[in-house]
Structure formats: C-alpha cells, structure tokens
Amino acid sequence: MQPAILTQAPRCQAKTLAGTLCQAPAVSGRRRCRMHGRTNPGPPIGNRNAWKHGARSAEKRALLATIRELDRF
C-alpha cells in the first residue's frame, strides 16, 4: 500500500512505447518523472571537446584557397 502523498502526486506525462502515459510520479515542479525528465542538460555551451583538429576549419580552408590562388601564377 502506497502512502497517500504518492497516490495524489501528479503523474509523468511521457508517452511509453506502448502509447500509454507513464504512471510514475513526476518530479516536484516538473511534468516528467526521474526517468523521463532528462536530468542531463546536454553538452556545454561552446563545446570545444568536439574539436579534433583544424583540417576542415574555416581558417584552414581560407589559407588553402589563398595558397592555391598564389600557386596558379
């Protein structure tokens, strides 16, 4: 038997694969439960961790275009 506070809590509004709504209690102040609430905010703003090398950067392309243009003469 669940405590009354859990039975009266708002329910998660996420849709399951079966097409029904999730029956877990929502996190306080949110519309989703802890499993559907996306606690991870995503990558940091201005993520430089994805930068592997400068081979395709705009600066490198501009430099190569200049070199190609000068090499034509």
PDB file of N, CA, C, O and CB in Angstrom:
ATOM      1  N   MET A   1       0.839  -1.183   0.000  1.00  0.00           N
ATOM      2  CA  MET A   1       0.000   0.000   0.000  1.00  0.00           C
ATOM      3  C   MET A   1       0.881   1.242   0.000  1.00  0.00           C
ATOM      4  O   MET A   1       1.804   1.354   0.806  1.00  0.00           O
ATOM      5  CB  MET A   1      -0.953   0.000   1.214  1.00  0.00           C
ATOM      6  N   GLN A   2       0.598   2.164  -0.894  1.00  0.00           N
ATOM      7  CA  GLN A   2       1.411   3.364  -1.022  1.00  0.00           C
ATOM      8  C   GLN A   2       0.908   4.458  -0.096  1.00  0.00           C
ATOM      9  O   GLN A   2      -0.282   4.528   0.212  1.00  0.00           O
ATOM     10  CB  GLN A   2       1.415   3.856  -2.467  1.00  0.00           C
ATOM     11  N   PRO A   3       1.830   5.317   0.350  1.00  0.00           N
ATOM     12  CA  PRO A   3       1.390   6.471   1.148  1.00  0.00           C
ATOM     13  C   PRO A   3       0.477   7.383   0.321  1.00  0.00           C
ATOM     14  O   PRO A   3       0.575   7.420  -0.905  1.00  0.00           O
ATOM     15  CB  PRO A   3       2.613   7.270   1.669  1.00  0.00           C
ATOM     16  N   ALA A   4      -0.388   8.099   0.982  1.00  0.00           N
ATOM     17  CA  ALA A   4      -1.359   8.956   0.290  1.00  0.00           C
ATOM     18  C   ALA A   4      -0.670  10.039  -0.528  1.00  0.00           C
ATOM     19  O   ALA A   4      -1.186  10.451  -1.567  1.00  0.00           O
ATOM     20  CB  ALA A   4      -2.310   9.598   1.296  1.00  0.00           C
ATOM     21  N   ILE A   5       0.482  10.500  -0.074  1.00  0.00           N
ATOM     22  CA  ILE A   5       1.168  11.574  -0.805  1.00  0.00           C
ATOM     23  C   ILE A   5       1.622  11.095  -2.189  1.00  0.00           C
ATOM     24  O   ILE A   5       1.662  11.880  -3.137  1.00  0.00           O
ATOM     25  CB  ILE A   5       2.382  12.083   0.005  1.00  0.00           C
ATOM     26  N   LEU A   6       1.964   9.809  -2.302  1.00  0.00           N
ATOM     27  CA  LEU A   6       2.371   9.286  -3.603  1.00  0.00           C
ATOM     28  C   LEU A   6       1.178   9.057  -4.514  1.00  0.00           C
ATOM     29  O   LEU A   6       1.283   9.260  -5.724  1.00  0.00           O
ATOM     30  CB  LEU A   6       3.143   7.992  -3.431  1.00  0.00           C
ATOM     31  N   THR A   7       0.075   8.650  -3.977  1.00  0.00           N
ATOM     32  CA  THR A   7      -1.096   8.399  -4.822  1.00  0.00           C
ATOM     33  C   THR A   7      -1.706   9.700  -5.342  1.00  0.00           C
ATOM     34  O   THR A   7      -2.364   9.702  -6.383  1.00  0.00           O
ATOM     35  CB  THR A   7      -2.149   7.609  -4.043  1.00  0.00           C
ATOM     36  N   GLN A   8      -1.493  10.798  -4.630  1.00  0.00           N
ATOM     37  CA  GLN A   8      -2.040  12.085  -5.049  1.00  0.00           C
ATOM     38  C   GLN A   8      -1.042  12.901  -5.868  1.00  0.00           C
ATOM     39  O   GLN A   8      -1.387  13.971  -6.370  1.00  0.00           O
ATOM     40  CB  GLN A   8      -2.477  12.881  -3.836  1.00  0.00           C
ATOM     41  N   ALA A   9       0.178  12.417  -6.008  1.00  0.00           N
ATOM     42  CA  ALA A   9       1.206  13.152  -6.762  1.00  0.00           C
ATOM     43  C   ALA A   9       0.842  13.200  -8.236  1.00  0.00           C
ATOM     44  O   ALA A   9       0.245  12.255  -8.752  1.00  0.00           O
ATOM     45  CB  ALA A   9       2.597  12.499  -6.578  1.00  0.00           C
ATOM     46  N   PRO A  10       1.189  14.281  -8.923  1.00  0.00           N
ATOM     47  CA  PRO A  10       0.936  14.327 -10.369  1.00  0.00           C
ATOM     48  C   PRO A  10       1.762  13.269 -11.085  1.00  0.00           C
ATOM     49  O   PRO A  10       2.874  12.954 -10.662  1.00  0.00           O
ATOM     50  CB  PRO A  10       1.255  15.726 -10.937  1.00  0.00           C
ATOM     51  N   ARG A  11       1.225  12.725 -12.159  1.00  0.00           N
ATOM     52  CA  ARG A  11       1.870  11.644 -12.886  1.00  0.00           C
ATOM     53  C   ARG A  11       2.681  12.177 -14.063  1.00  0.00           C
ATOM     54  O   ARG A  11       2.415  13.252 -14.599  1.00  0.00           O
ATOM     55  CB  ARG A  11       0.832  10.642 -13.374  1.00  0.00           C
ATOM     56  N   CYS A  12       3.660  11.397 -14.435  1.00  0.00           N
ATOM     57  CA  CYS A  12       4.521  11.723 -15.573  1.00  0.00           C
ATOM     58  C   CYS A  12       3.666  11.744 -16.839  1.00  0.00           C
ATOM     59  O   CYS A  12       2.783  10.902 -17.004  1.00  0.00           O
ATOM     60  CB  CYS A  12       5.698  10.696 -15.709  1.00  0.00           C
ATOM     61  N   GLN A  13       3.918  12.687 -17.721  1.00  0.00           N
ATOM     62  CA  GLN A  13       3.137  12.812 -18.948  1.00  0.00           C
ATOM     63  C   GLN A  13       3.890  12.301 -20.174  1.00  0.00           C
ATOM     64  O   GLN A  13       3.504  12.591 -21.307  1.00  0.00           O
ATOM     65  CB  GLN A  13       2.741  14.256 -19.160  1.00  0.00           C
ATOM     66  N   ALA A  14       4.967  11.540 -19.950  1.00  0.00           N
ATOM     67  CA  ALA A  14       5.723  10.972 -21.070  1.00  0.00           C
ATOM     68  C   ALA A  14       4.954   9.799 -21.667  1.00  0.00           C
ATOM     69  O   ALA A  14       4.272   9.062 -20.954  1.00  0.00           O
ATOM     70  CB  ALA A  14       7.136  10.518 -20.612  1.00  0.00           C
ATOM     71  N   LYS A  15       5.071   9.637 -22.972  1.00  0.00           N
ATOM     72  CA  LYS A  15       4.390   8.540 -23.651  1.00  0.00           C
ATOM     73  C   LYS A  15       5.349   7.354 -23.752  1.00  0.00           C
ATOM     74  O   LYS A  15       6.505   7.515 -24.144  1.00  0.00           O
ATOM     75  CB  LYS A  15       3.890   8.978 -25.065  1.00  0.00           C
ATOM     76  N   THR A  16       4.870   6.181 -23.403  1.00  0.00           N
ATOM     77  CA  THR A  16       5.688   4.972 -23.472  1.00  0.00           C
ATOM     78  C   THR A  16       5.645   4.390 -24.883  1.00  0.00           C
ATOM     79  O   THR A  16       4.915   4.883 -25.742  1.00  0.00           O
ATOM     80  CB  THR A  16       5.204   3.927 -22.440  1.00  0.00           C
ATOM     81  N   LEU A  17       6.429   3.343 -25.114  1.00  0.00           N
ATOM     82  CA  LEU A  17       6.441   2.701 -26.423  1.00  0.00           C
ATOM     83  C   LEU A  17       5.098   2.073 -26.756  1.00  0.00           C
ATOM     84  O   LEU A  17       4.740   1.946 -27.927  1.00  0.00           O
ATOM     85  CB  LEU A  17       7.528   1.648 -26.480  1.00  0.00           C
ATOM     86  N   ALA A  18       4.357   1.683 -25.733  1.00  0.00           N
ATOM     87  CA  ALA A  18       3.035   1.108 -25.947  1.00  0.00           C
ATOM     88  C   ALA A  18       1.994   2.177 -26.283  1.00  0.00           C
ATOM     89  O   ALA A  18       0.880   1.844 -26.686  1.00  0.00           O
ATOM     90  CB  ALA A  18       2.600   0.331 -24.716  1.00  0.00           C
ATOM     91  N   GLY A  19       2.340   3.448 -26.123  1.00  0.00           N
ATOM     92  CA  GLY A  19       1.417   4.526 -26.433  1.00  0.00           C
ATOM     93  C   GLY A  19       0.655   5.048 -25.232  1.00  0.00           C
ATOM     94  O   GLY A  19      -0.105   6.008 -25.356  1.00  0.00           O
ATOM     95  N   THR A  20       0.842   4.436 -24.073  1.00  0.00           N
ATOM     96  CA  THR A  20       0.172   4.904 -22.867  1.00  0.00           C
ATOM     97  C   THR A  20       1.058   5.898 -22.133  1.00  0.00           C
ATOM     98  O   THR A  20       2.241   6.038 -22.443  1.00  0.00           O
ATOM     99  CB  THR A  20      -0.188   3.722 -21.948  1.00  0.00           C
ATOM    100  N   LEU A  21       0.479   6.580 -21.168  1.00  0.00           N
ATOM    101  CA  LEU A  21       1.257   7.520 -20.370  1.00  0.00           C
ATOM    102  C   LEU A  21       1.997   6.782 -19.265  1.00  0.00           C
ATOM    103  O   LEU A  21       1.509   5.786 -18.730  1.00  0.00           O
ATOM    104  CB  LEU A  21       0.349   8.610 -19.775  1.00  0.00           C
ATOM    105  N   CYS A  22       3.178   7.281 -18.932  1.00  0.00           N
ATOM    106  CA  CYS A  22       3.968   6.714 -17.839  1.00  0.00           C
ATOM    107  C   CYS A  22       3.210   6.943 -16.531  1.00  0.00           C
ATOM    108  O   CYS A  22       2.629   8.008 -16.324  1.00  0.00           O
ATOM    109  CB  CYS A  22       5.404   7.352 -17.779  1.00  0.00           C
ATOM    110  N   GLN A  23       3.219   5.961 -15.671  1.00  0.00           N
ATOM    111  CA  GLN A  23       2.460   6.049 -14.432  1.00  0.00           C
ATOM    112  C   GLN A  23       3.317   6.441 -13.225  1.00  0.00           C
ATOM    113  O   GLN A  23       2.818   6.475 -12.100  1.00  0.00           O
ATOM    114  CB  GLN A  23       1.786   4.735 -14.163  1.00  0.00           C
ATOM    115  N   ALA A  24       4.603   6.737 -13.449  1.00  0.00           N
ATOM    116  CA  ALA A  24       5.483   7.118 -12.343  1.00  0.00           C
ATOM    117  C   ALA A  24       5.146   8.526 -11.871  1.00  0.00           C
ATOM    118  O   ALA A  24       4.690   9.351 -12.663  1.00  0.00           O
ATOM    119  CB  ALA A  24       6.968   7.032 -12.767  1.00  0.00           C
ATOM    120  N   PRO A  25       5.365   8.811 -10.583  1.00  0.00           N
ATOM    121  CA  PRO A  25       5.109  10.168 -10.098  1.00  0.00           C
ATOM    122  C   PRO A  25       6.114  11.151 -10.695  1.00  0.00           C
ATOM    123  O   PRO A  25       7.297  10.836 -10.821  1.00  0.00           O
ATOM    124  CB  PRO A  25       5.169  10.213  -8.559  1.00  0.00           C
ATOM    125  N   ALA A  26       5.645  12.330 -11.056  1.00  0.00           N
ATOM    126  CA  ALA A  26       6.509  13.351 -11.634  1.00  0.00           C
ATOM    127  C   ALA A  26       7.398  13.948 -10.553  1.00  0.00           C
ATOM    128  O   ALA A  26       7.041  13.965  -9.375  1.00  0.00           O
ATOM    129  CB  ALA A  26       5.674  14.451 -12.317  1.00  0.00           C
ATOM    130  N   VAL A  27       8.555  14.434 -10.968  1.00  0.00           N
ATOM    131  CA  VAL A  27       9.463  15.116 -10.056  1.00  0.00           C
ATOM    132  C   VAL A  27       8.804  16.423  -9.653  1.00  0.00           C
ATOM    133  O   VAL A  27       8.143  17.056 -10.476  1.00  0.00           O
ATOM    134  CB  VAL A  27      10.868  15.360 -10.709  1.00  0.00           C
ATOM    135  N   SER A  28       8.969  16.837  -8.410  1.00  0.00           N
ATOM    136  CA  SER A  28       8.298  18.040  -7.934  1.00  0.00           C
ATOM    137  C   SER A  28       8.711  19.252  -8.760  1.00  0.00           C
ATOM    138  O   SER A  28       9.896  19.502  -8.981  1.00  0.00           O
ATOM    139  CB  SER A  28       8.608  18.277  -6.453  1.00  0.00           C
ATOM    140  N   GLY A  29       7.718  19.989  -9.205  1.00  0.00           N
ATOM    141  CA  GLY A  29       7.950  21.169 -10.017  1.00  0.00           C
ATOM    142  C   GLY A  29       8.139  20.886 -11.497  1.00  0.00           C
ATOM    143  O   GLY A  29       8.380  21.811 -12.272  1.00  0.00           O
ATOM    144  N   ARG A  30       8.035  19.620 -11.908  1.00  0.00           N
ATOM    145  CA  ARG A  30       8.225  19.267 -13.317  1.00  0.00           C
ATOM    146  C   ARG A  30       7.075  18.405 -13.797  1.00  0.00           C
ATOM    147  O   ARG A  30       6.252  17.945 -13.006  1.00  0.00           O
ATOM    148  CB  ARG A  30       9.564  18.535 -13.524  1.00  0.00           C
ATOM    149  N   ARG A  31       7.027  18.189 -15.123  1.00  0.00           N
ATOM    150  CA  ARG A  31       5.949  17.394 -15.700  1.00  0.00           C
ATOM    151  C   ARG A  31       6.349  15.952 -15.939  1.00  0.00           C
ATOM    152  O   ARG A  31       5.498  15.125 -16.264  1.00  0.00           O
ATOM    153  CB  ARG A  31       5.494  18.006 -16.990  1.00  0.00           C
ATOM    154  N   ARG A  32       7.635  15.630 -15.784  1.00  0.00           N
ATOM    155  CA  ARG A  32       8.139  14.287 -16.084  1.00  0.00           C
ATOM    156  C   ARG A  32       8.695  13.621 -14.830  1.00  0.00           C
ATOM    157  O   ARG A  32       9.029  14.279 -13.845  1.00  0.00           O
ATOM    158  CB  ARG A  32       9.223  14.349 -17.172  1.00  0.00           C
ATOM    159  N   CYS A  33       8.784  12.286 -14.900  1.00  0.00           N
ATOM    160  CA  CYS A  33       9.357  11.529 -13.785  1.00  0.00           C
ATOM    161  C   CYS A  33      10.879  11.564 -13.870  1.00  0.00           C
ATOM    162  O   CYS A  33      11.435  12.173 -14.784  1.00  0.00           O
ATOM    163  CB  CYS A  33       8.845  10.062 -13.790  1.00  0.00           C
ATOM    164  N   ARG A  34      11.547  10.926 -12.937  1.00  0.00           N
ATOM    165  CA  ARG A  34      13.009  10.966 -12.906  1.00  0.00           C
ATOM    166  C   ARG A  34      13.625  10.211 -14.071  1.00  0.00           C
ATOM    167  O   ARG A  34      14.772  10.468 -14.434  1.00  0.00           O
ATOM    168  CB  ARG A  34      13.521  10.392 -11.600  1.00  0.00           C
ATOM    169  N   MET A  35      12.878   9.280 -14.666  1.00  0.00           N
ATOM    170  CA  MET A  35      13.424   8.521 -15.784  1.00  0.00           C
ATOM    171  C   MET A  35      13.218   9.240 -17.114  1.00  0.00           C
ATOM    172  O   MET A  35      13.988   9.033 -18.052  1.00  0.00           O
ATOM    173  CB  MET A  35      12.789   7.144 -15.838  1.00  0.00           C
ATOM    174  N   HIS A  36      12.194  10.078 -17.208  1.00  0.00           N
ATOM    175  CA  HIS A  36      11.907  10.777 -18.454  1.00  0.00           C
ATOM    176  C   HIS A  36      12.229  12.263 -18.379  1.00  0.00           C
ATOM    177  O   HIS A  36      11.995  12.989 -19.345  1.00  0.00           O
ATOM    178  CB  HIS A  36      10.463  10.592 -18.823  1.00  0.00           C
ATOM    179  N   GLY A  37      12.747  12.717 -17.280  1.00  0.00           N
ATOM    180  CA  GLY A  37      12.927  14.151 -17.056  1.00  0.00           C
ATOM    181  C   GLY A  37      14.147  14.769 -17.675  1.00  0.00           C
ATOM    182  O   GLY A  37      14.310  15.987 -17.611  1.00  0.00           O
ATOM    183  N   ARG A  38      15.027  13.967 -18.284  1.00  0.00           N
ATOM    184  CA  ARG A  38      16.235  14.477 -18.918  1.00  0.00           C
ATOM    185  C   ARG A  38      17.024  15.359 -17.969  1.00  0.00           C
ATOM    186  O   ARG A  38      17.119  16.570 -18.164  1.00  0.00           O
ATOM    187  CB  ARG A  38      15.887  15.249 -20.176  1.00  0.00           C
ATOM    188  N   THR A  39      17.588  14.744 -16.941  1.00  0.00           N
ATOM    189  CA  THR A  39      18.358  15.497 -15.960  1.00  0.00           C
ATOM    190  C   THR A  39      19.652  16.030 -16.555  1.00  0.00           C
ATOM    191  O   THR A  39      20.218  16.994 -16.039  1.00  0.00           O
ATOM    192  CB  THR A  39      18.661  14.630 -14.754  1.00  0.00           C
ATOM    193  N   ASN A  40      20.130  15.414 -17.637  1.00  0.00           N
ATOM    194  CA  ASN A  40      21.331  15.884 -18.286  1.00  0.00           C
ATOM    195  C   ASN A  40      20.966  17.065 -19.179  1.00  0.00           C
ATOM    196  O   ASN A  40      20.154  16.901 -20.089  1.00  0.00           O
ATOM    197  CB  ASN A  40      22.009  14.749 -19.099  1.00  0.00           C
ATOM    198  N   PRO A  41      21.535  18.249 -18.953  1.00  0.00           N
ATOM    199  CA  PRO A  41      21.161  19.408 -19.761  1.00  0.00           C
ATOM    200  C   PRO A  41      21.768  19.411 -21.152  1.00  0.00           C
ATOM    201  O   PRO A  41      21.465  20.299 -21.950  1.00  0.00           O
ATOM    202  CB  PRO A  41      21.559  20.654 -19.057  1.00  0.00           C
ATOM    203  N   GLY A  42      22.616  18.443 -21.464  1.00  0.00           N
ATOM    204  CA  GLY A  42      23.219  18.385 -22.788  1.00  0.00           C
ATOM    205  C   GLY A  42      24.665  18.842 -22.757  1.00  0.00           C
ATOM    206  O   GLY A  42      25.238  19.008 -21.679  1.00  0.00           O
ATOM    207  N   PRO A  43      25.263  19.047 -23.917  1.00  0.00           N
ATOM    208  CA  PRO A  43      26.668  19.433 -23.956  1.00  0.00           C
ATOM    209  C   PRO A  43      26.861  20.855 -23.455  1.00  0.00           C
ATOM    210  O   PRO A  43      25.931  21.661 -23.502  1.00  0.00           O
ATOM    211  CB  PRO A  43      27.215  19.299 -25.370  1.00  0.00           C
ATOM    212  N   PRO A  44      28.046  21.167 -22.981  1.00  0.00           N
ATOM    213  CA  PRO A  44      28.297  22.532 -22.541  1.00  0.00           C
ATOM    214  C   PRO A  44      28.205  23.510 -23.715  1.00  0.00           C
ATOM    215  O   PRO A  44      28.467  23.143 -24.861  1.00  0.00           O
ATOM    216  CB  PRO A  44      29.673  22.632 -21.872  1.00  0.00           C
ATOM    217  N   ILE A  45      27.838  24.729 -23.424  1.00  0.00           N
ATOM    218  CA  ILE A  45      27.730  25.741 -24.461  1.00  0.00           C
ATOM    219  C   ILE A  45      29.136  26.088 -24.932  1.00  0.00           C
ATOM    220  O   ILE A  45      30.036  26.321 -24.125  1.00  0.00           O
ATOM    221  CB  ILE A  45      26.977  27.007 -23.943  1.00  0.00           C
ATOM    222  N   GLY A  46      29.307  26.118 -26.218  1.00  0.00           N
ATOM    223  CA  GLY A  46      30.632  26.383 -26.762  1.00  0.00           C
ATOM    224  C   GLY A  46      31.555  25.201 -26.546  1.00  0.00           C
ATOM    225  O   GLY A  46      32.716  25.376 -26.176  1.00  0.00           O
ATOM    226  N   ASN A  47      31.052  24.004 -26.773  1.00  0.00           N
ATOM    227  CA  ASN A  47      31.806  22.786 -26.510  1.00  0.00           C
ATOM    228  C   ASN A  47      33.034  22.710 -27.401  1.00  0.00           C
ATOM    229  O   ASN A  47      32.915  22.611 -28.622  1.00  0.00           O
ATOM    230  CB  ASN A  47      30.926  21.556 -26.717  1.00  0.00           C
ATOM    231  N   ARG A  48      34.208  22.756 -26.796  1.00  0.00           N
ATOM    232  CA  ARG A  48      35.449  22.641 -27.550  1.00  0.00           C
ATOM    233  C   ARG A  48      35.987  21.214 -27.485  1.00  0.00           C
ATOM    234  O   ARG A  48      37.021  20.920 -28.085  1.00  0.00           O
ATOM    235  CB  ARG A  48      36.494  23.631 -27.018  1.00  0.00           C
ATOM    236  N   ASN A  49      35.298  20.318 -26.761  1.00  0.00           N
ATOM    237  CA  ASN A  49      35.743  18.935 -26.682  1.00  0.00           C
ATOM    238  C   ASN A  49      35.553  18.208 -28.007  1.00  0.00           C
ATOM    239  O   ASN A  49      36.238  17.221 -28.275  1.00  0.00           O
ATOM    240  CB  ASN A  49      34.997  18.208 -25.579  1.00  0.00           C
ATOM    241  N   ALA A  50      34.639  18.681 -28.829  1.00  0.00           N
ATOM    242  CA  ALA A  50      34.381  18.041 -30.107  1.00  0.00           C
ATOM    243  C   ALA A  50      35.428  18.436 -31.151  1.00  0.00           C
ATOM    244  O   ALA A  50      35.479  17.834 -32.223  1.00  0.00           O
ATOM    245  CB  ALA A  50      32.986  18.401 -30.600  1.00  0.00           C
ATOM    246  N   TRP A  51      36.253  19.423 -30.859  1.00  0.00           N
ATOM    247  CA  TRP A  51      37.261  19.907 -31.793  1.00  0.00           C
ATOM    248  C   TRP A  51      38.407  18.919 -31.832  1.00  0.00           C
ATOM    249  O   TRP A  51      39.149  18.807 -30.856  1.00  0.00           O
ATOM    250  CB  TRP A  51      37.763  21.318 -31.399  1.00  0.00           C
ATOM    251  N   LYS A  52      38.574  18.204 -32.920  1.00  0.00           N
ATOM    252  CA  LYS A  52      39.623  17.197 -33.041  1.00  0.00           C
ATOM    253  C   LYS A  52      40.885  17.787 -33.658  1.00  0.00           C
ATOM    254  O   LYS A  52      41.985  17.602 -33.136  1.00  0.00           O
ATOM    255  CB  LYS A  52      39.133  16.017 -33.878  1.00  0.00           C
ATOM    256  N   HIS A  53      40.724  18.492 -34.762  1.00  0.00           N
ATOM    257  CA  HIS A  53      41.861  19.087 -35.460  1.00  0.00           C
ATOM    258  C   HIS A  53      41.325  20.223 -36.318  1.00  0.00           C
ATOM    259  O   HIS A  53      40.111  20.397 -36.428  1.00  0.00           O
ATOM    260  CB  HIS A  53      42.631  18.024 -36.331  1.00  0.00           C
ATOM    261  N   GLY A  54      42.187  20.973 -36.906  1.00  0.00           N
ATOM    262  CA  GLY A  54      41.761  22.119 -37.698  1.00  0.00           C
ATOM    263  C   GLY A  54      41.767  21.870 -39.183  1.00  0.00           C
ATOM    264  O   GLY A  54      41.809  22.824 -39.960  1.00  0.00           O
ATOM    265  N   ALA A  55      41.726  20.617 -39.608  1.00  0.00           N
ATOM    266  CA  ALA A  55      41.841  20.297 -41.028  1.00  0.00           C
ATOM    267  C   ALA A  55      40.700  20.873 -41.855  1.00  0.00           C
ATOM    268  O   ALA A  55      40.900  21.210 -43.022  1.00  0.00           O
ATOM    269  CB  ALA A  55      41.894  18.804 -41.214  1.00  0.00           C
ATOM    270  N   ARG A  56      39.518  20.991 -41.282  1.00  0.00           N
ATOM    271  CA  ARG A  56      38.374  21.494 -42.038  1.00  0.00           C
ATOM    272  C   ARG A  56      37.843  22.804 -41.484  1.00  0.00           C
ATOM    273  O   ARG A  56      36.684  23.149 -41.715  1.00  0.00           O
ATOM    274  CB  ARG A  56      37.271  20.466 -42.049  1.00  0.00           C
ATOM    275  N   SER A  57      38.654  23.522 -40.772  1.00  0.00           N
ATOM    276  CA  SER A  57      38.207  24.782 -40.199  1.00  0.00           C
ATOM    277  C   SER A  57      38.128  25.857 -41.280  1.00  0.00           C
ATOM    278  O   SER A  57      38.721  25.712 -42.349  1.00  0.00           O
ATOM    279  CB  SER A  57      39.149  25.224 -39.067  1.00  0.00           C
ATOM    280  N   ALA A  58      37.412  26.910 -41.005  1.00  0.00           N
ATOM    281  CA  ALA A  58      37.254  27.999 -41.977  1.00  0.00           C
ATOM    282  C   ALA A  58      38.596  28.680 -42.235  1.00  0.00           C
ATOM    283  O   ALA A  58      38.887  29.071 -43.365  1.00  0.00           O
ATOM    284  CB  ALA A  58      36.215  29.032 -41.475  1.00  0.00           C
ATOM    285  N   GLU A  59      39.409  28.824 -41.196  1.00  0.00           N
ATOM    286  CA  GLU A  59      40.713  29.459 -41.370  1.00  0.00           C
ATOM    287  C   GLU A  59      41.614  28.619 -42.278  1.00  0.00           C
ATOM    288  O   GLU A  59      42.313  29.148 -43.142  1.00  0.00           O
ATOM    289  CB  GLU A  59      41.388  29.675 -40.007  1.00  0.00           C
ATOM    290  N   LYS A  60      41.583  27.318 -42.068  1.00  0.00           N
ATOM    291  CA  LYS A  60      42.412  26.426 -42.873  1.00  0.00           C
ATOM    292  C   LYS A  60      41.963  26.430 -44.332  1.00  0.00           C
ATOM    293  O   LYS A  60      42.799  26.442 -45.236  1.00  0.00           O
ATOM    294  CB  LYS A  60      42.367  25.002 -42.309  1.00  0.00           C
ATOM    295  N   ARG A  61      40.650  26.421 -44.569  1.00  0.00           N
ATOM    296  CA  ARG A  61      40.141  26.457 -45.933  1.00  0.00           C
ATOM    297  C   ARG A  61      40.518  27.767 -46.636  1.00  0.00           C
ATOM    298  O   ARG A  61      40.886  27.769 -47.811  1.00  0.00           O
ATOM    299  CB  ARG A  61      38.622  26.277 -45.930  1.00  0.00           C
ATOM    300  N   ALA A  62      40.420  28.870 -45.904  1.00  0.00           N
ATOM    301  CA  ALA A  62      40.788  30.161 -46.481  1.00  0.00           C
ATOM    302  C   ALA A  62      42.274  30.194 -46.815  1.00  0.00           C
ATOM    303  O   ALA A  62      42.662  30.705 -47.866  1.00  0.00           O
ATOM    304  CB  ALA A  62      40.433  31.304 -45.517  1.00  0.00           C
ATOM    305  N   LEU A  63      43.098  29.660 -45.939  1.00  0.00           N
ATOM    306  CA  LEU A  63      44.532  29.616 -46.181  1.00  0.00           C
ATOM    307  C   LEU A  63      44.866  28.761 -47.399  1.00  0.00           C
ATOM    308  O   LEU A  63      45.686  29.158 -48.227  1.00  0.00           O
ATOM    309  CB  LEU A  63      45.255  29.082 -44.954  1.00  0.00           C
ATOM    310  N   LEU A  64      44.243  27.602 -47.513  1.00  0.00           N
ATOM    311  CA  LEU A  64      44.486  26.730 -48.663  1.00  0.00           C
ATOM    312  C   LEU A  64      44.002  27.366 -49.959  1.00  0.00           C
ATOM    313  O   LEU A  64      44.637  27.199 -51.001  1.00  0.00           O
ATOM    314  CB  LEU A  64      43.800  25.382 -48.460  1.00  0.00           C
ATOM    315  N   ALA A  65      42.903  28.085 -49.914  1.00  0.00           N
ATOM    316  CA  ALA A  65      42.408  28.765 -51.113  1.00  0.00           C
ATOM    317  C   ALA A  65      43.385  29.851 -51.549  1.00  0.00           C
ATOM    318  O   ALA A  65      43.620  30.033 -52.744  1.00  0.00           O
ATOM    319  CB  ALA A  65      41.013  29.372 -50.860  1.00  0.00           C
ATOM    320  N   THR A  66      43.949  30.567 -50.595  1.00  0.00           N
ATOM    321  CA  THR A  66      44.936  31.597 -50.905  1.00  0.00           C
ATOM    322  C   THR A  66      46.184  30.974 -51.506  1.00  0.00           C
ATOM    323  O   THR A  66      46.728  31.491 -52.482  1.00  0.00           O
ATOM    324  CB  THR A  66      45.295  32.399 -49.648  1.00  0.00           C
ATOM    325  N   ILE A  67      46.637  29.880 -50.938  1.00  0.00           N
ATOM    326  CA  ILE A  67      47.821  29.195 -51.458  1.00  0.00           C
ATOM    327  C   ILE A  67      47.570  28.686 -52.871  1.00  0.00           C
ATOM    328  O   ILE A  67      48.443  28.808 -53.730  1.00  0.00           O
ATOM    329  CB  ILE A  67      48.220  28.029 -50.538  1.00  0.00           C
ATOM    330  N   ARG A  68      46.401  28.121 -53.127  1.00  0.00           N
ATOM    331  CA  ARG A  68      46.062  27.645 -54.461  1.00  0.00           C
ATOM    332  C   ARG A  68      46.012  28.793 -55.465  1.00  0.00           C
ATOM    333  O   ARG A  68      46.456  28.659 -56.605  1.00  0.00           O
ATOM    334  CB  ARG A  68      44.726  26.913 -54.435  1.00  0.00           C
ATOM    335  N   GLU A  69      45.460  29.928 -55.018  1.00  0.00           N
ATOM    336  CA  GLU A  69      45.377  31.098 -55.890  1.00  0.00           C
ATOM    337  C   GLU A  69      46.766  31.627 -56.232  1.00  0.00           C
ATOM    338  O   GLU A  69      47.024  31.996 -57.377  1.00  0.00           O
ATOM    339  CB  GLU A  69      44.541  32.199 -55.229  1.00  0.00           C
ATOM    340  N   LEU A  70      47.652  31.665 -55.259  1.00  0.00           N
ATOM    341  CA  LEU A  70      49.012  32.141 -55.495  1.00  0.00           C
ATOM    342  C   LEU A  70      49.817  31.144 -56.328  1.00  0.00           C
ATOM    343  O   LEU A  70      50.717  31.547 -57.064  1.00  0.00           O
ATOM    344  CB  LEU A  70      49.719  32.401 -54.165  1.00  0.00           C
ATOM    345  N   ASP A  71      49.515  29.883 -56.226  1.00  0.00           N
ATOM    346  CA  ASP A  71      50.248  28.833 -56.937  1.00  0.00           C
ATOM    347  C   ASP A  71      49.926  28.836 -58.426  1.00  0.00           C
ATOM    348  O   ASP A  71      50.687  28.287 -59.222  1.00  0.00           O
ATOM    349  CB  ASP A  71      49.927  27.466 -56.340  1.00  0.00           C
ATOM    350  N   ARG A  72      48.811  29.445 -58.812  1.00  0.00           N
ATOM    351  CA  ARG A  72      48.420  29.486 -60.223  1.00  0.00           C
ATOM    352  C   ARG A  72      49.346  30.355 -61.055  1.00  0.00           C
ATOM    353  O   ARG A  72      49.424  30.187 -62.272  1.00  0.00           O
ATOM    354  CB  ARG A  72      47.001  29.992 -60.354  1.00  0.00           C
ATOM    355  N   PHE A  73      50.038  31.266 -60.428  1.00  0.00           N
ATOM    356  CA  PHE A  73      50.870  32.210 -61.195  1.00  0.00           C
ATOM    357  C   PHE A  73      52.271  31.727 -61.351  1.00  0.00           C
ATOM    358  O   PHE A  73      53.093  32.404 -61.969  1.00  0.00           O
ATOM    359  CB  PHE A  73      50.887  33.559 -60.541  1.00  0.00           C
TER     360      PHE A  73
END
